[in-house]
Structure formats: structure tokens, C-alpha cells
Amino acid sequence: MVTLTIDGKQVTVKEGTNVVEAARAAGIDIPTLCYLKDVNAIGSCRVCVVEVEKAKTLQAACVTQVQPGMVVYTNTPRVRRARRLAVELILSDHPYECPTCPRNLNCELQTLAERLGIRHVRFQGKKALKPIDDSTPAIVRDPNKCILCRRCVAVCQKIQGVDAIGPFKRGIGTTIGPAWGGTLADSACVQCGQCVLVCPVGALYEKDYTEEVWKALSDRSKHVIVQTAPATRVAIGEEFGLPYGSVSTGKMVAALRRLGFAKVFDTDFAADVTIMEEGSELLERLEEGGPLPLITSCSPGWIKFMEQFYPELADNVSSCKSPQQMFGALAKTYYAEKAGIDPSSIVVVSIMPCTAKKFECQRPEMTASGYQDVDYVLTVRELARMIKQAGIDFQNLEDGEYDAPLGISTGAGVIFGATGGVMEAALRTAYELHTGKTLPAVDFEPVRGMESIKEAEVQMDGTTLRVAVAHGLSNARALLERVKAGEKYHFIEIMTCPGGCIGGGGQPIPTNGEVRQKRIAAIYEADRSMPLRKSHENPAVQELYRTYLGKPLGPKSKKLLHTTYRWRHAFGTMVEKAGAAVWPVDVDQAAGGDGQD
């Protein structure tokens, strides 16, 4: 432990702690822009500078480690002048588009300028206009607003292990983006949106589909229905001033009904269906043989990551579509038939915590219903904007109820929103289907929590299942390398985002470690409050199989609810021909036609 003095206050912290965190421990907030705890500490923005006794120059607090007896001043005239100068220089080259920016009123640069009392910028930067990259269905990159903090780069490299973006050129010409000046669509980007969550400004944001949804809602010839993902109910309230992790299921349902959706359904229903299919797939591989471990497939960022970096493990990945896509396929077949509605008039809207779901719904294979199964995906942030546009008082709404039958679900569907949740839900069902016995305890604690990789052994009537859970793609990579090295597992859950869907790229900002923990606690609270907590006990799911699908893994189930994967170049669709970079539309054709080159 090290004791130092900050603004006249003694504080004792662990050796190796930086001055920013030491100050926070003392109740003193040093402003930062480029700093991201445990991820990015590079001292580039110079906003966190402090005076340290006996040091000749101001020190960047995020990269200065505490020393015994150190004396630090965080609010001297010299410090204030330096911080104002740093922020003015950033603003001098920043577009003044605050009212039209997606991050207006939730922008760290805007907040910092107000905190420092900046009313006039003394400098005029070049402000060269750079093209906006909107090449993906999920994420927009606006380099004009980038402040070169490199937080997005650090998250993409260290947390996700994708390395889709980085700094290029030098000095005033430095740009953050994909290699060789390419677009996100032509990079290894898995469209997870973790870069969006950590961007302090509006340089990265989700592609907005709210106008398309408003248009559909206004079209009287359309039957517009909506599904809400498990993790949305513990996050949407944050956009309206409720505490982090508030369970706002009923208010969200009521708000969606007020917006004009014909039916409000729950993706948790489709999560229960996913467990029926995936649990049966696991049991089939255990009993009849098949590639093990079986790896979950409900996280679209992970699927794209697998297709790019681990295509050799494609046969290990469950053929089940994600709950979002299962819902869409069932909505335009089973629900359409049951309700007597022409499926061509049905518009399926998803409210998701995930930007990669926007990419997933547009995959060409997601048309098992004969139509695009899911038409539009909105993030939690986009839904909040729609609710605000409609003038709905979210906090004072009376709770609403989901519509039947696709709104009936269990606690097992709810916990899909947290890391380990899919594993736990599958084990609840697989155990009882395999043994014919009732679970002695519903909760599987070993697969819960924020540990990077969780492992457990589960006894199923003489059969020992070895399972593992990873969240964040760097952790997934580490686990998959162990699989390739010969380590044996039966079942693996992989979620793209840290913490699982509760930490998805479409969730409210900020999403940090503290917020993730509170949302996870809320997910399990919602699970405990459900009258049914096992997917196979869902009466609506039982009716679905009895009257329409037949059985899990049956012909109709496989047609509607399962899919295949394809090889993707690890650098998007870019290949080299005759020394020149080309960007083919069809990667398989570019690779020689057989996906093996």
C-alpha cells in the first residue's frame, strides 16, 4: 500500500494505482477524456493533468503511478489553465453540431467544456471534411467528430481481440479507422458496438432505423409487431432517469403499445424455443455422436467472429438461429397462420441491446419464412428516442402485459440477458429432459458472475457434463485456443459483449463495470419473480410444438429455426489482386469459389 496526499487529503491505495483512481478513492474527480479504467491509459488528451510537488511539468494523472509521500494538486490555476487549453484545442477542430449529434446532452466533451466554463474557443482548426462511413447495417463512423482518444481502438484490441480499427498517419493527419483507409464493412469488424459504448463523443454511433419504424407504424396496410430482448427490460429505465438496473418490463410494454404497435411480444418466448432446440441438439450429440463441444449461437457478433477467425469450428457451433431470428420466422409463419394475417403485411421490429442484431437480421439466409424474418432492429437508445419523441411520460406509465402467445415466457428466457444465462437455461431443461427427474435446485451458480472464463461440471444422472462460459471475444479466443489444443468440453456458451447482452453495444451510455453488475442483478431478480423458470414448462412453447412444429429438431423446426454459417475473410471482403487492393461484393467468389483459399 502507498500513502500520498491529494489536495491536502491523505489517501492510501495499492501500489501501482494511477493518480486518477487514487483521487477517486479520496472523493476527488479528475476530469478525463482518453482514459478508460483497465483498458486505455495513454495520457494523450492531457485533460487529466495535475501538479505534483518536485515535478518540473504537469503530469497526466492517468499514466502517473502513486509514490510514497507524493503530494498532488488537482485544482491549481496552472492546472485549470492547462485543462482549458487542452479542451479548447480539441474543440478548435471539432464540428459545432451539438443539437444534431446523436450524443447531444450525453457527450463527455460537451460536459467537460461546460465543467471547465469554456465560453469561447481562441483557436480555429482546419476542420477538413472527411467522408462518413455508413457501410455497415449497424454502426456509423464519423471521423470528423473523432478526438483521437483511442478508447475505441483499445476496446476493439484488448477486450474484443478483433483489431478492426487503429490509428493511421501522423500528427494532425492522424485518423482512427480500418486499415488502408477502408470501411467498417470491409474490415474484421463484428459490429458489436463496444466501440460505440466507449466513444466519448459522436464519432461512433448506431445506424438509426427509427424513421423506417415510424413509417411502418403509420401504414394502415401493415401489421407491425415488436419483440423485446431480455436485457432491454433492465436498461431502458436508465434513459428516463431510473436507477441503473431498474426492472422496467411493464413500463416498456406500455410505452410500446402507446407508440402504436399492434402486438407487443417477448423475445424471451423465442429464447425458450431456442433452449428446446439447442438442448435437444446437445442431447442428440451426447447420445448419438456429433462434434463436441457444442457452442451456443445466439450472439451475432460471436458468429461473425467465428466465421472470420475460427471457421474450422463451425460444425461445433449450434445450428440454432438466435432467439431474435427464431421469433421473426415464427411470427411470419406460426403467428400469421394462427391470427389469420397475410405474412406479407407483417412487419417485425426488434428492440435489442445489441448493434450486431442489425447486421444479423439482414443476413441473406434469415428468410426461412419466405420473407425477411426480422425487418428492423432498434437499440435501447433508439427506442428511448421514439418514446421521447412521442411525449410519453415513461416513469409514470402503468405497467402493461405482453400479448399471447409469443409474449409468454419463463425465467429461463429472461436470464439469456446475462453472461452464463444461456448455459444455465439450457442446463435447466437438458437435465430434466435427459434424466426425467425434477431439478433439485434451479440456480446454477458456477456459471454466473463476471469472471472472464467460467467452468463447471454438471452431474446428469451418471453423465458428467463439462461446460464453460466466456464473455468478450478476447476471452472467447482464449477458450477456443484451449479447445483447439485438445481440452475437452461438452457445452460452451460464448457472448460477444462483456457481461453478456446487458453490456451490449446498443445499451444506454454509460455502460461500465458497475452498471453491468447492477443490470445482471436485475436479470436474476426478474428470473426469480417468474412463476415458471424452465423453458420446457412454457405452455405457449408446448402448444407451438404440439400444434405446429411437431418436435424439436423435426423437419419444420430445422427449416424455420436452424441455419448454416459461411467462411468470411478475416479482413472482411478485401483480397489482393495484382498488387492492388480490391473490395469484391462476394467474398466466396473472391476466395476462389470454394471458401477454402
C-alpha positions as CSV (number, residue, x, y, z in Angstrom):
1,M,0.0,0.0,0.0
2,V,1.1,3.6,-0.8
3,T,0.1,6.7,1.1
4,L,0.1,10.1,-0.6
5,T,-1.6,13.5,-0.3
6,I,-4.1,14.8,-2.8
7,D,-5.4,18.4,-2.3
8,G,-4.4,18.2,1.3
9,K,-6.1,14.9,1.9
10,Q,-4.2,11.8,2.8
11,V,-5.2,8.6,0.8
12,T,-3.8,5.1,0.9
13,V,-4.1,2.9,-2.2
14,K,-2.4,-0.1,-3.7
15,E,1.0,0.2,-5.2
16,G,0.7,0.6,-9.0
17,T,-2.5,2.7,-8.8
18,N,-2.6,5.7,-11.0
19,V,-3.4,9.2,-9.6
20,V,-6.8,9.3,-11.3
21,E,-8.0,6.3,-9.3
22,A,-6.3,7.4,-6.1
23,A,-8.1,10.7,-6.3
24,R,-11.4,9.0,-6.9
25,A,-10.7,6.9,-3.8
26,A,-10.3,10.2,-1.9
27,G,-13.6,11.6,-3.3
28,I,-11.9,13.9,-5.8
29,D,-12.8,13.7,-9.5
30,I,-10.1,14.4,-12.0
31,P,-11.6,15.0,-15.5
32,T,-10.6,12.6,-18.3
33,L,-11.3,12.0,-21.9
34,C,-9.0,9.3,-23.3
35,Y,-8.8,7.4,-20.0
36,L,-10.8,4.2,-19.6
37,K,-10.1,2.2,-16.4
38,D,-8.3,-1.1,-17.0
39,V,-8.5,-0.6,-20.8
40,N,-6.9,2.7,-22.0
41,A,-4.4,4.8,-20.1
42,I,-2.2,6.7,-22.6
43,G,-2.3,10.3,-21.4
44,S,-2.9,11.7,-24.9
45,C,-5.7,14.2,-24.2
46,R,-3.9,16.0,-21.4
47,V,-7.2,16.8,-19.7
48,C,-6.2,14.9,-16.5
49,V,-3.1,16.9,-15.8
50,V,-2.2,17.6,-12.2
51,E,0.6,19.4,-10.3
52,V,3.0,17.1,-8.4
53,E,5.4,18.6,-5.9
54,K,9.0,18.5,-7.2
55,A,8.0,17.7,-10.7
56,K,9.1,20.2,-13.3
57,T,6.0,19.8,-15.5
58,L,2.3,19.0,-15.1
59,Q,1.7,15.2,-15.0
60,A,-1.0,13.2,-16.8
61,A,-2.8,11.6,-13.9
62,C,-3.9,8.6,-15.8
63,V,-0.4,7.4,-16.5
64,T,1.3,8.6,-13.3
65,Q,1.5,6.0,-10.6
66,V,1.3,6.9,-7.0
67,Q,4.6,7.1,-5.0
68,P,5.0,7.1,-1.2
69,G,4.8,10.7,0.1
70,M,3.7,12.1,-3.2
71,V,1.9,15.4,-3.0
72,V,-0.6,16.2,-5.7
73,Y,-2.7,19.3,-6.5
74,T,-5.6,18.8,-8.9
75,N,-7.2,22.3,-9.0
76,T,-4.5,25.0,-9.1
77,P,-4.7,27.9,-11.5
78,R,-1.9,26.3,-13.6
79,V,-3.9,23.1,-13.8
80,R,-7.1,24.8,-14.8
81,R,-5.4,26.8,-17.5
82,A,-3.8,23.7,-18.9
83,R,-7.1,21.8,-19.0
84,R,-8.9,24.6,-20.6
85,L,-6.2,24.9,-23.2
86,A,-6.3,21.2,-24.0
87,V,-10.1,21.2,-24.4
88,E,-10.1,24.4,-26.5
89,L,-7.6,22.8,-28.8
90,I,-9.8,19.7,-29.2
91,L,-12.8,21.9,-29.8
92,S,-11.0,24.0,-32.4
93,D,-11.0,21.1,-34.8
94,H,-14.4,19.7,-33.7
95,P,-17.7,20.3,-35.6
96,Y,-20.1,22.5,-33.7
97,E,-23.1,20.2,-34.4
98,C,-24.2,19.5,-30.9
99,P,-28.0,19.9,-31.4
100,T,-28.0,17.4,-34.3
101,C,-25.4,15.0,-32.8
102,P,-26.6,11.5,-31.6
103,R,-24.6,12.2,-28.4
104,N,-26.1,15.6,-27.6
105,L,-26.6,16.0,-23.9
106,N,-24.7,12.8,-23.3
107,C,-21.3,13.8,-24.7
108,E,-18.2,13.7,-22.5
109,L,-16.6,16.6,-24.5
110,Q,-19.7,18.7,-24.2
111,T,-19.9,18.0,-20.5
112,L,-16.3,18.7,-19.9
113,A,-16.4,22.1,-21.8
114,E,-19.3,23.1,-19.5
115,R,-17.5,21.9,-16.4
116,L,-14.4,24.0,-17.3
117,G,-16.6,27.0,-18.1
118,I,-15.4,27.3,-21.7
119,R,-17.5,30.0,-23.5
120,H,-15.0,31.0,-26.2
121,V,-12.5,28.9,-28.3
122,R,-9.5,31.0,-29.0
123,F,-8.2,28.8,-31.9
124,Q,-9.5,27.9,-35.3
125,G,-8.6,24.4,-36.6
126,K,-8.6,23.2,-40.2
127,K,-11.8,21.2,-39.8
128,A,-11.3,19.3,-43.0
129,L,-14.5,17.4,-44.0
130,K,-13.9,13.7,-44.1
131,P,-16.4,11.1,-45.5
132,I,-18.7,9.4,-43.1
133,D,-18.5,5.6,-43.1
134,D,-22.1,4.2,-43.0
135,S,-21.1,1.0,-44.9
136,T,-22.5,-1.5,-42.3
137,P,-26.1,-2.1,-41.2
138,A,-25.1,-1.5,-37.6
139,I,-22.5,1.2,-36.9
140,V,-21.8,4.7,-38.4
141,R,-18.3,6.1,-38.1
142,D,-17.9,9.9,-38.3
143,P,-14.2,10.8,-38.4
144,N,-15.0,14.5,-38.3
145,K,-16.0,14.2,-34.6
146,C,-13.2,11.9,-33.6
147,I,-10.9,13.3,-30.9
148,L,-8.2,10.6,-31.2
149,C,-8.7,9.4,-27.7
150,R,-8.2,5.8,-28.9
151,R,-10.7,4.3,-26.5
152,C,-12.4,2.5,-29.4
153,V,-9.1,1.1,-30.5
154,A,-8.2,-0.2,-27.1
155,V,-11.6,-1.9,-26.6
156,C,-11.5,-3.5,-30.1
157,Q,-8.0,-4.8,-29.5
158,K,-7.9,-5.7,-25.8
159,I,-11.5,-6.6,-24.9
160,Q,-12.7,-8.0,-28.2
161,G,-9.4,-9.1,-29.8
162,V,-10.7,-8.1,-33.3
163,D,-8.4,-5.2,-34.2
164,A,-10.8,-3.8,-36.8
165,I,-9.7,-0.2,-36.3
166,G,-6.5,1.6,-35.4
167,P,-4.6,4.9,-35.8
168,F,-3.1,5.8,-39.2
169,K,-0.9,8.6,-40.4
170,R,0.8,11.0,-38.0
171,G,0.4,14.3,-36.3
172,I,-2.5,16.5,-37.5
173,G,-3.3,13.9,-40.2
174,T,-3.9,11.1,-37.7
175,T,-7.1,9.2,-38.4
176,I,-8.8,6.3,-36.5
177,G,-10.4,3.7,-38.7
178,P,-10.0,0.4,-40.6
179,A,-6.7,-0.5,-42.3
180,W,-5.7,1.0,-45.6
181,G,-8.4,3.7,-45.4
182,G,-11.2,1.1,-45.9
183,T,-14.7,0.9,-44.5
184,L,-16.0,-1.0,-41.5
185,A,-17.9,-3.3,-43.9
186,D,-14.6,-4.3,-45.4
187,S,-12.8,-4.9,-42.1
188,A,-12.9,-7.6,-39.5
189,C,-15.4,-5.5,-37.5
190,V,-18.1,-7.8,-35.9
191,Q,-20.4,-4.8,-35.4
192,C,-20.7,-5.5,-31.7
193,G,-20.8,-1.8,-30.9
194,Q,-18.4,-1.9,-27.9
195,C,-16.6,1.0,-29.6
196,V,-19.8,3.0,-29.6
197,L,-20.2,2.5,-25.8
198,V,-16.8,3.9,-25.0
199,C,-16.6,6.7,-27.6
200,P,-16.8,9.9,-25.5
201,V,-18.3,11.9,-28.4
202,G,-20.4,11.2,-31.5
203,A,-17.7,9.7,-33.7
204,L,-19.3,6.3,-33.5
205,Y,-23.0,5.6,-33.2
206,E,-25.6,3.0,-34.2
207,K,-27.3,3.3,-37.6
208,D,-30.8,4.7,-36.8
209,Y,-33.9,2.9,-38.2
210,T,-36.5,4.9,-36.2
211,E,-37.8,6.7,-39.2
212,E,-38.4,3.4,-41.0
213,V,-40.3,2.1,-38.0
214,W,-42.4,5.3,-37.7
215,K,-43.3,5.0,-41.3
216,A,-44.4,1.3,-40.9
217,L,-46.5,2.3,-37.8
218,S,-48.2,4.9,-39.9
219,D,-49.0,2.5,-42.7
220,R,-52.5,1.1,-42.1
221,S,-51.9,-1.8,-44.5
222,K,-49.1,-3.1,-42.2
223,H,-49.5,-5.2,-39.1
224,V,-46.5,-4.0,-37.1
225,I,-45.4,-6.2,-34.1
226,V,-42.5,-5.8,-31.8
227,Q,-40.3,-8.1,-29.7
228,T,-38.2,-7.1,-26.7
229,A,-34.9,-8.8,-25.8
230,P,-34.3,-10.0,-22.2
231,A,-31.7,-7.4,-21.4
232,T,-33.8,-4.4,-22.6
233,R,-36.1,-4.5,-19.5
234,V,-33.2,-3.9,-17.1
235,A,-31.7,-1.0,-19.1
236,I,-34.5,1.1,-20.7
237,G,-35.4,2.9,-17.5
238,E,-31.9,4.4,-17.3
239,E,-32.8,6.5,-20.3
240,F,-35.6,8.1,-18.3
241,G,-33.7,8.8,-15.0
242,L,-34.4,5.5,-13.2
243,P,-31.6,3.9,-11.2
244,Y,-29.2,1.5,-13.0
245,G,-30.6,-2.0,-13.2
246,S,-34.2,-1.0,-12.7
247,V,-36.6,-3.7,-14.0
248,S,-38.9,-1.7,-16.2
249,T,-40.6,-4.5,-18.2
250,G,-44.2,-3.4,-17.7
251,K,-43.5,0.3,-18.4
252,M,-41.6,-0.7,-21.6
253,V,-44.5,-2.8,-22.8
254,A,-46.9,0.0,-22.1
255,A,-44.8,2.5,-23.9
256,L,-44.5,0.3,-27.0
257,R,-48.3,-0.1,-27.0
258,R,-48.7,3.7,-26.8
259,L,-46.3,4.0,-29.8
260,G,-48.8,2.1,-31.9
261,F,-47.5,-1.5,-32.2
262,A,-50.3,-3.9,-33.0
263,K,-48.9,-6.6,-30.7
264,V,-46.1,-6.4,-28.1
265,F,-44.3,-9.7,-27.8
266,D,-41.3,-11.0,-25.8
267,T,-38.1,-12.4,-27.3
268,D,-38.0,-14.5,-24.1
269,F,-40.6,-16.7,-25.7
270,A,-38.2,-17.4,-28.6
271,A,-35.4,-17.9,-26.1
272,D,-37.5,-20.7,-24.5
273,V,-37.9,-22.2,-28.0
274,T,-34.1,-21.8,-28.5
275,I,-33.5,-23.9,-25.4
276,M,-35.8,-26.6,-26.7
277,E,-33.9,-26.8,-29.9
278,E,-30.4,-26.3,-28.5
279,G,-30.9,-28.5,-25.5
280,S,-32.2,-31.3,-27.8
281,E,-29.2,-30.7,-30.1
282,L,-26.8,-31.1,-27.2
283,L,-28.5,-34.3,-26.0
284,E,-28.5,-35.7,-29.6
285,R,-24.8,-35.1,-29.9
286,L,-24.2,-36.7,-26.5
287,E,-26.3,-39.8,-27.2
288,E,-25.8,-40.3,-30.9
289,G,-22.4,-38.6,-31.6
290,G,-21.5,-35.3,-33.2
291,P,-18.9,-32.6,-32.9
292,L,-18.3,-31.6,-29.3
293,P,-18.2,-29.2,-27.6
294,L,-21.5,-27.7,-28.8
295,I,-21.1,-24.0,-28.8
296,T,-24.0,-21.5,-28.5
297,S,-25.1,-19.4,-31.5
298,C,-27.4,-16.7,-30.2
299,S,-24.8,-13.9,-30.2
300,P,-24.4,-12.5,-33.8
301,G,-21.1,-10.7,-33.1
302,W,-19.6,-14.0,-32.0
303,I,-21.0,-15.8,-35.0
304,K,-19.3,-13.3,-37.4
305,F,-16.1,-13.6,-35.3
306,M,-16.2,-17.4,-35.7
307,E,-16.8,-17.2,-39.4
308,Q,-13.8,-14.9,-39.8
309,F,-11.3,-16.3,-37.3
310,Y,-12.4,-19.9,-36.4
311,P,-14.3,-21.3,-39.4
312,E,-12.8,-24.7,-38.6
313,L,-15.0,-24.8,-35.5
314,A,-18.2,-24.1,-37.5
315,D,-19.5,-27.6,-37.1
316,N,-19.2,-27.3,-33.3
317,V,-21.5,-24.2,-33.3
318,S,-25.2,-24.9,-32.7
319,S,-27.2,-24.7,-35.9
320,C,-29.9,-22.8,-33.9
321,K,-30.7,-19.3,-35.0
322,S,-30.7,-16.7,-32.3
323,P,-33.9,-16.0,-30.4
324,Q,-34.4,-12.8,-32.4
325,Q,-34.4,-14.7,-35.7
326,M,-36.4,-17.6,-34.4
327,F,-39.1,-15.1,-33.3
328,G,-39.1,-13.5,-36.8
329,A,-39.5,-16.8,-38.6
330,L,-42.3,-17.9,-36.2
331,A,-44.1,-14.5,-36.4
332,K,-44.4,-14.7,-40.2
333,T,-45.5,-18.4,-40.2
334,Y,-47.0,-19.7,-36.9
335,Y,-48.4,-16.4,-35.7
336,A,-49.6,-15.3,-39.1
337,E,-51.4,-18.6,-39.5
338,K,-52.8,-18.5,-36.0
339,A,-54.0,-14.9,-36.3
340,G,-55.2,-15.2,-39.9
341,I,-52.9,-12.4,-41.1
342,D,-51.2,-12.3,-44.5
343,P,-47.5,-12.6,-43.6
344,S,-46.6,-10.1,-46.4
345,S,-48.3,-7.4,-44.3
346,I,-46.5,-8.3,-41.1
347,V,-43.6,-6.0,-40.1
348,V,-41.4,-7.4,-37.3
349,V,-39.5,-4.9,-35.2
350,S,-36.9,-6.0,-32.6
351,I,-35.8,-4.0,-29.5
352,M,-32.3,-5.2,-28.8
353,P,-29.4,-4.4,-26.6
354,C,-27.1,-5.2,-29.5
355,T,-26.0,-3.3,-32.6
356,A,-24.9,-6.6,-34.3
357,K,-28.5,-7.7,-34.4
358,K,-29.0,-5.1,-37.1
359,F,-26.4,-7.0,-39.2
360,E,-27.9,-10.3,-38.3
361,C,-31.4,-9.6,-39.4
362,Q,-30.1,-8.6,-42.9
363,R,-28.1,-11.8,-43.4
364,P,-29.4,-13.4,-46.6
365,E,-30.1,-16.8,-45.0
366,M,-32.5,-15.2,-42.5
367,T,-35.5,-15.6,-44.8
368,A,-36.9,-19.0,-43.7
369,S,-40.5,-17.6,-43.5
370,G,-40.4,-16.7,-47.2
371,Y,-39.8,-13.1,-46.2
372,Q,-37.1,-11.2,-44.3
373,D,-37.8,-12.7,-40.9
374,V,-37.0,-9.6,-38.9
375,D,-37.5,-6.2,-40.7
376,Y,-36.0,-3.7,-38.3
377,V,-33.8,-3.7,-35.2
378,L,-33.8,-0.8,-32.8
379,T,-31.3,-0.4,-29.9
380,V,-32.5,0.5,-26.5
381,R,-31.2,4.0,-27.2
382,E,-33.3,4.3,-30.4
383,L,-36.4,3.1,-28.5
384,A,-35.8,5.7,-25.9
385,R,-35.7,8.4,-28.6
386,M,-39.0,7.2,-30.0
387,I,-40.7,7.3,-26.6
388,K,-39.4,10.9,-26.0
389,Q,-40.5,12.0,-29.5
390,A,-44.0,10.7,-28.7
391,G,-44.1,12.7,-25.5
392,I,-44.7,9.6,-23.3
393,D,-44.1,10.0,-19.6
394,F,-42.2,6.8,-19.1
395,Q,-41.7,6.9,-15.4
396,N,-45.5,7.3,-14.7
397,L,-46.8,4.7,-17.1
398,E,-48.9,1.9,-15.6
399,D,-47.4,-1.5,-16.3
400,G,-48.6,-3.3,-19.4
401,E,-48.6,-7.0,-20.2
402,Y,-47.2,-8.8,-23.1
403,D,-49.6,-10.3,-25.7
404,A,-50.1,-14.0,-26.1
405,P,-48.9,-16.4,-27.4
406,L,-45.5,-15.0,-28.3
407,G,-45.3,-13.0,-25.2
408,I,-45.5,-15.9,-22.8
409,S,-42.1,-16.8,-21.3
410,T,-40.2,-18.2,-18.4
411,G,-37.3,-17.1,-16.2
412,A,-35.0,-19.2,-18.3
413,G,-35.7,-16.9,-21.2
414,V,-35.0,-13.8,-19.1
415,I,-31.5,-14.9,-18.0
416,F,-30.4,-15.0,-21.6
417,G,-29.5,-11.4,-21.0
418,A,-26.6,-12.1,-18.6
419,T,-23.3,-14.0,-19.3
420,G,-23.9,-17.6,-18.3
421,G,-27.6,-17.3,-18.8
422,V,-28.0,-19.3,-21.9
423,M,-25.9,-22.1,-20.3
424,E,-28.0,-22.1,-17.2
425,A,-31.3,-22.1,-19.1
426,A,-30.1,-25.0,-21.3
427,L,-28.9,-27.0,-18.3
428,R,-32.3,-26.5,-16.5
429,T,-34.0,-28.1,-19.5
430,A,-31.4,-30.6,-20.6
431,Y,-31.1,-32.1,-17.1
432,E,-34.8,-32.8,-16.9
433,L,-35.2,-34.0,-20.5
434,H,-32.2,-36.3,-20.1
435,T,-33.0,-37.7,-16.6
436,G,-36.8,-37.4,-16.4
437,K,-36.3,-36.0,-12.9
438,T,-37.0,-32.6,-11.4
439,L,-34.0,-30.4,-10.8
440,P,-33.1,-30.4,-7.1
441,A,-32.1,-26.7,-7.5
442,V,-32.9,-24.4,-10.4
443,D,-30.0,-22.0,-10.0
444,F,-26.6,-22.9,-11.4
445,E,-24.3,-20.5,-9.5
446,P,-21.0,-21.7,-11.0
447,V,-21.9,-20.3,-14.5
448,R,-22.9,-16.9,-13.1
449,G,-20.7,-13.8,-12.5
450,M,-18.2,-11.6,-14.4
451,E,-15.2,-14.0,-14.3
452,S,-13.7,-14.0,-17.8
453,I,-14.0,-17.7,-18.3
454,K,-16.2,-19.8,-16.0
455,E,-16.0,-23.6,-16.0
456,A,-18.2,-26.2,-14.2
457,E,-19.0,-29.9,-14.1
458,V,-22.7,-30.9,-14.0
459,Q,-23.9,-34.3,-13.0
460,M,-26.9,-35.5,-15.0
461,D,-27.9,-39.0,-13.7
462,G,-24.5,-40.6,-14.2
463,T,-23.4,-38.3,-17.1
464,T,-20.8,-35.7,-16.3
465,L,-21.1,-32.6,-18.4
466,R,-18.1,-30.3,-18.6
467,V,-19.2,-26.8,-19.5
468,A,-17.6,-23.4,-20.0
469,V,-18.8,-19.8,-20.4
470,A,-16.9,-16.9,-22.0
471,H,-17.9,-13.3,-22.5
472,G,-16.0,-10.8,-24.5
473,L,-14.3,-12.0,-27.7
474,S,-10.8,-11.9,-26.3
475,N,-11.9,-14.4,-23.6
476,A,-13.7,-16.4,-26.3
477,R,-10.4,-16.6,-28.3
478,A,-8.5,-17.8,-25.3
479,L,-11.1,-20.5,-24.6
480,L,-11.3,-21.6,-28.2
481,E,-7.5,-21.9,-28.4
482,R,-7.8,-24.3,-25.4
483,V,-10.4,-26.3,-27.4
484,K,-8.1,-26.5,-30.4
485,A,-5.3,-27.6,-28.2
486,G,-7.4,-30.6,-27.1
487,E,-9.1,-29.5,-23.9
488,K,-12.4,-31.4,-23.6
489,Y,-15.7,-29.7,-23.0
490,H,-19.3,-30.8,-23.8
491,F,-21.0,-27.4,-24.0
492,I,-19.7,-23.8,-24.3
493,E,-21.5,-20.5,-24.1
494,I,-20.0,-17.5,-25.9
495,M,-21.3,-14.0,-25.7
496,T,-19.7,-11.2,-27.7
497,C,-20.0,-8.4,-25.1
498,P,-18.6,-8.2,-21.6
499,G,-21.3,-9.2,-19.2
500,G,-23.4,-10.6,-22.0
501,C,-26.3,-8.8,-23.6
502,I,-26.7,-6.5,-20.5
503,G,-23.5,-4.9,-21.8
504,G,-24.4,-4.9,-25.5
505,G,-23.4,-2.1,-27.8
506,G,-27.0,-0.8,-28.1
507,Q,-27.5,-0.3,-24.4
508,P,-27.7,3.1,-22.6
509,I,-24.5,5.1,-22.2
510,P,-22.6,4.8,-19.8
511,T,-22.2,1.1,-19.7
512,N,-19.3,0.3,-17.4
513,G,-18.4,-2.4,-14.8
514,E,-20.6,-1.0,-12.1
515,V,-23.6,-0.6,-14.4
516,R,-23.2,-4.2,-15.8
517,Q,-23.2,-5.6,-12.3
518,K,-26.5,-3.8,-11.5
519,R,-28.1,-5.0,-14.7
520,I,-27.1,-8.6,-14.1
521,A,-28.5,-8.5,-10.5
522,A,-31.8,-7.2,-12.0
523,I,-31.8,-10.0,-14.6
524,Y,-31.7,-12.6,-11.9
525,E,-34.3,-10.7,-9.9
526,A,-36.6,-10.9,-12.9
527,D,-35.9,-14.6,-13.2
528,R,-36.8,-15.3,-9.5
529,S,-40.1,-13.4,-9.9
530,M,-41.3,-15.6,-12.8
531,P,-43.9,-18.3,-12.0
532,L,-42.2,-20.6,-14.5
533,R,-38.4,-20.8,-14.7
534,K,-37.7,-23.7,-17.1
535,S,-38.2,-23.3,-20.9
536,H,-39.8,-26.7,-21.4
537,E,-42.6,-25.8,-18.9
538,N,-43.7,-22.8,-21.0
539,P,-47.3,-23.6,-22.1
540,A,-47.1,-21.5,-25.2
541,V,-44.0,-23.3,-26.3
542,Q,-45.7,-26.7,-25.6
543,E,-48.6,-25.6,-27.8
544,L,-46.3,-24.4,-30.5
545,Y,-44.7,-27.9,-30.8
546,R,-48.0,-29.8,-30.3
547,T,-49.9,-27.9,-33.0
548,Y,-47.2,-26.6,-35.4
549,L,-43.6,-27.6,-35.2
550,G,-44.1,-31.3,-34.1
551,K,-40.9,-31.8,-32.2
552,P,-37.5,-30.2,-31.5
553,L,-35.1,-30.9,-34.4
554,G,-38.0,-32.0,-36.5
555,P,-38.3,-31.1,-40.3
556,K,-40.3,-28.0,-39.7
557,S,-38.1,-26.8,-36.8
558,K,-35.0,-27.4,-38.9
559,K,-36.4,-25.4,-41.8
560,L,-37.6,-22.4,-39.7
561,L,-35.3,-22.3,-36.7
562,H,-31.9,-23.5,-37.8
563,T,-29.3,-22.2,-40.2
564,T,-25.8,-22.6,-41.6
565,Y,-22.6,-20.4,-41.4
566,R,-20.2,-19.3,-44.1
567,W,-16.5,-18.6,-44.3
568,R,-15.5,-15.0,-44.2
569,H,-12.1,-13.5,-44.9
570,A,-10.6,-12.4,-41.6
571,F,-10.2,-8.9,-43.1
572,G,-13.8,-8.6,-44.3
573,T,-14.0,-9.0,-48.0
574,M,-10.7,-7.5,-49.0
575,V,-8.3,-9.5,-51.2
576,E,-5.2,-8.6,-53.1
577,K,-5.1,-8.9,-56.9
578,A,-2.1,-7.9,-58.9
579,G,-0.8,-5.8,-56.0
580,A,-3.9,-3.6,-55.9
581,A,-6.5,-3.6,-53.1
582,V,-9.9,-4.6,-54.4
583,W,-13.2,-4.9,-52.5
584,P,-15.3,-7.6,-54.0
585,V,-19.0,-7.9,-53.2
586,D,-18.9,-11.7,-53.0
587,V,-16.1,-12.9,-50.6
588,D,-16.6,-16.6,-51.6
589,Q,-16.1,-15.7,-55.3
590,A,-13.1,-13.6,-54.4
591,A,-11.7,-16.6,-52.5
592,G,-11.9,-18.9,-55.5
593,G,-15.5,-20.1,-55.1
594,D,-15.0,-22.9,-52.6
595,G,-14.4,-20.9,-49.5
596,Q,-11.1,-22.7,-48.9
597,D,-8.5,-20.3,-50.4
